């Protein structure tokens, strides 16, 4: 049975509007899940499971995604640090106590920087399918995107971003290449289209692919600061992830003090619904 949820917007002290969705009791300890870039990158089933296990779960859209503040996703006027500030402002605005912050894929980068720059705002950290460096050239000791996978992805023709069915079909094909569930990706992509307020093709592409990160200023580096993290940290990574291969998660777990690595043997870049109980259990153990 689907859990009842509440959607709303939150305005940060910097004047940024963030679209968000609540699951569970607002008086319960807060688990804040940053979108990658939309909130739907976190599965409904995981949010509902965490809520049923006694957490107030809030997932939210990053800037230039979903119901959050949008500008020009091809030329963002903000930085990775600004996205980290958004996460901290949201955590502080939703609860008097520090939050458990989760980031998945590209939002895992946001989560790392947020926890480093605002250690008082967060009580725990979950980093799913991400890496300790920004988009672009990877450090020599980290595995890069799988070349064959990237070749196949780039060979896919771009859809008409205003055509809901075409976008959903593209997402299904994209998911199959990555090793994710095509049917689940098709459904999620259609929901993302429905939540994209602008008909601008650039906005549609940004909401589906998170391409704003290709133009985002992510300096300075933060990998060398990971040893400063003093909150319990869980690193979740799919064994079959070809985009950020599992060696990236292993590096995070090595470099963050006392971090726990939990590898999902049957997963790629997404968290499958049938693994949400497993993921929720390890998240709540931190």
C-alpha positions, 0 to 999 in steps of 0.5 A, spaced: 500 500 500 502 506 498 504 511 503 500 518 503 505 523 502 505 531 502 509 535 497 511 543 498 516 548 497 521 551 501 525 557 501 532 558 503 535 564 506 538 565 500 532 566 496 532 559 493 525 555 492 526 547 493 521 542 491 520 537 496 516 531 498 515 528 506 514 521 508 512 519 515 511 523 521 514 530 521 516 529 529 520 523 527 528 524 526 529 527 519 532 523 513 534 528 508 535 525 501 538 530 495 535 529 488 540 527 482 537 531 480 530 530 481 527 527 488 525 521 484 532 518 483 530 516 490 525 510 490 518 511 493 519 504 496 525 506 500 522 513 502 516 509 504 520 503 508 524 508 512 518 512 514 515 506 516 521 504 520 520 511 524 523 516 520 521 523 517 523 522 510 524 528 505 526 528 498 527 534 494 529 537 487 536 540 486 536 547 483 534 547 475 530 540 477 523 539 478 519 544 482 525 547 485 528 554 482 530 554 475 534 558 471 539 556 465 541 549 466 546 550 460 549 556 464 548 555 471 549 561 476 551 557 482 556 552 484 556 545 487 558 549 494 551 553 493 547 546 492 551 544 499 548 550 502 541 549 500 542 542 503 544 545 510 539 550 509 533 545 508 536 541 514 536 546 519 529 549 516 526 542 517 528 540 524 532 543 530 536 537 530 541 535 525 539 530 519 541 524 516 543 526 509 543 522 503 546 523 496 545 518 490 550 519 484 551 526 482 547 528 489 552 524 492 557 530 491 553 535 494 552 531 500 559 530 501 561 537 500 555 539 505 557 535 510 564 538 510 562 545 510 556 544 515 558 539 519 553 541 525 547 540 520 548 533 519 548 527 524 549 521 519 551 521 511 549 516 506 553 516 499 550 511 494 553 510 487 557 516 487 565 518 487 569 523 491 571 527 485 567 532 481 564 530 474 570 531 468 577 527 468 577 522 474 583 521 479 588 516 476 587 511 482 579 511 481 576 507 475 572 511 470 566 510 466 566 504 463 568 506 456 563 501 452 557 503 456 559 510 455 559 509 447 553 505 447 549 511 451 552 516 447 550 512 441 542 513 443 539 519 439 536 524 443 528 524 444 524 530 443 524 532 450 517 535 450 514 528 448 513 524 454 512 517 451 519 519 447 523 521 453 520 515 457 522 510 451 529 514 451 530 513 459 528 505 458 533 504 453 538 508 457 537 504 463 538 497 460 545 500 457 546 501 465 544 495 467 538 498 471 530 496 470 528 499 464 520 498 466 522 502 472 526 507 469 520 508 463 515 510 469 520 514 473 522 518 467 514 519 465 513 522 472 519 527 471 516 529 465 510 531 469 514 535 474 518 539 469 515 546 469 518 548 463 517 546 456 524 548 454 528 542 451 534 544 455 530 544 462 527 537 460 534 534 458 537 537 465 531 534 469 532 527 466 540 527 465 542 532 470 546 535 465 547 541 469 553 538 472 557 538 466 557 546 466 557 547 474 563 550 478 565 544 482 572 547 485 575 547 489 576 539 490 574 536 496 577 529 496 583 531 500 578 533 506 574 527 506 578 525 513 575 531 516 568 527 516 566 526 523 559 523 522 557 516 521 557 514 514 554 509 509 557 508 502 552 504 498 554 502 491 552 497 486 557 492 484 554 492 477 555 500 476 558 501 470 558 509 470 561 510 477 564 503 478 564 500 485 572 502 486 569 509 487 565 507 493 571 503 495 575 509 495 570 513 499 569 508 504 577 508 505 578 515 506 572 517 510 573 515 517 570 509 520 565 509 514 561 502 512 561 500 505 555 496 503 555 493 496 549 491 492 551 485 488 545 485 483 545 493 482 547 498 477 546 505 478 539 505 481 537 502 487 532 496 485 525 496 489 526 489 491 533 491 495 529 497 499 529 493 505 536 491 505 538 499 504 533 502 509 536 497 514 543 499 513 542 506 513 538 506 519 544 502 523 548 508 522 
